[in-house]
């Protein structure tokens, strides 16, 4: 399963508008945008994970079995580990639920999915909301990516994305809109890819539009 983090054919298909960005190595050499990047990303993710766990614990204590109705945070351990594997701080993703879709069922690892998504790095000096490194559709703004009048979802295999993204997809329902925080270990780790520096925590806003069981050919997007 450790090879999953190297499966990224679709999420690395950056749009033409992003293709002229300078390379990671050039950025590192010319400015301090990515100074101490590994530690900053690790600390950022641990902060989000702590916030999520605290919110979940409080909701459970207050609302019991109905806690999910009163809490926008979720924590999901990677699907790639067995339940008896030793837990670490970075073998889970944390999720902020932006909208509950209410659909039934979830995608399997072997399914294909159709999603709207926007991928960003952690906030930095030049990009206080996080630098966009990939997105579905023609525009890099959330107002367009998730707008029914402009959205152009992408379709790909649940198994063909990084471990953290795949973990989230297998927990989502139709029309769920989630903000997913993926630690370095469940993303690209020490590998730099185009405008994604090594050791990056990835932040994805993802809306699941549909999924298709193995062997089913997705219909054409209208």
Order of alpha helices (4+ residues) and beta strands (2+ residues): alpha-alpha-beta-beta-beta-beta-alpha-beta-alpha-beta-beta
